[in-house]
Amino acid sequence: MFTNNFNAEHSIKKWAAIIQTGGNVFLVLCILAAFIILCVDAEYLWWISLIVLGDGVLTFFAARFYSTMIWGFGDVVGNTKKLAGGTAAPIDQYDETVLPEL
């Protein structure tokens, strides 16, 4: 089990993409449901249609936020692994006496 080469960065980023896709699918389903509810009886059920549409939009933005946070965590894990393995580019020493180029 532990002998396999497990790429944590790739796995974390894959789950972030799955969460983002789930938010997109839920938004599309909420738009369809809101349209169907509105077509049934627009005079009495318009507020239910707006609630369903609002839930879809809220879930969409929440999924975008969470997937971005998880994707960033995957970047942190990947960069930490590269730094620990010594494969990352070395950080240049900053010299205060030398001015940066403009």
Secondary structure as GFF3:
##gff-version 3
##sequence-region A 1 102
A	DSSP	alpha_helix	8	40	.	.	.	ID=ss1
A	DSSP	alpha_helix	42	85	.	.	.	ID=ss2
###
